[in-house]
């Protein structure tokens, strides 16, 4: 039996990338998993079908009503919720110096999903998480929330706000533990065309490569099982911030 046997995890944005790798990591440790995406239905259903105990639920976390429906579906399918991984997010690649390219619509779309969506879903899930002896939330943020970098200014701002939201919620939501994992550059479908950036990280970072989705999933799992950790933002960047 795995370390998470009998527990139920909800992983948002888990039809590919970090979310999928995390869902598979938690399932390997015995957890039942709710797979979620806003649009990639076929991919999400394939991930769920490949796991021992899993259900796919389509929902956009940018809408509070859909967040409530997603939590209700987890309760209906599995009768409990122990682990919430807030991984779903969006971005638009805009050079930071190009201020005029950041329209109100771009800014709102990113904030609505990355920040407000995490807020909505965490708040909706807390009643179930409080019933669990091991209730835990892990927010997937970014190095862009800690340093002046990232795919766009709105994205970086959303992740910085999410880091602070993590600490604020941890302060008032105990004994449910709330932490964040902040990846550096990760090899995912999002970044598959960012070859020059991956090469630059491989040259600079002490670990000589950008992260795989599985690297970040391992870090998320480590935070999930760290029973006396709350309010922390764990940077996972291969040491890049040590040298740049």
C-alpha positions, 0 to 999 in steps of 0.5 A: 500500500502506498503512503496515500492509500485511502486518500482522495486528491483533486488535481486541476489542470491535470490533462497534461504537463505538471498536473498529469505528472502530479496526478500519476505520482499521487495515484502511484502512492495509492490516492484516488484522483479527480482529473480536471481540465477546462477544455482538453476533455479527451486527454483528461479522460485518457489520463483518468482511464489510465489510473487505478482510481480516477474520474475526469471532471471538466470545469473551468476554475475561473468560474466560482460555480464550476469550482463548487461543482468540481468539489461536489463531483469529488465528494459524489465520486469518492465521498471525501477530499484530502488533497487539493493541488491547484495547478491549473493556470494560463498565460500569454507570452508578452515581453515585459517591456511591451506594456501596450501589449498587456490589454485589460482582457489579457490581464483579467483572464490571467488573474481570473484563472491563476489567482481568483480560480485558486481562491474560489476552489480552495474556499469551496474545498475547505469544508471537505479538507477540514474533515480529513485528518491529513487535509492539504493544499498545494498551489503551483506557482512559479519562480516568476512570482519570486523574481522579476521574470516569467512569460508576461507581467500579468502572469508574474503578478498572478503568481506573486499574489498566489504566493502571498495568498498561500501564506495568508490562507495557511495562517487561518486555515489550520489544521489544513496545511497550505503550501506552494511549489514554485517551479523554474522552467519546466519541459511541458506542452506550454514550453515545447517551443522555448528551445533557446530558453531551455538551452540557456537554463541548461548552461546556467543552472547548477543541475544543468537542465530545465525541470521535467514535469515529473521533477515538479510532481516529486516536489509536490508529493514531498510537500503533501507528505510533509505533515508539519509544513504550512505557509511555505513556498518551495522554489524548485529551479535546479539552483538557477536562482543561485547563479542568476 
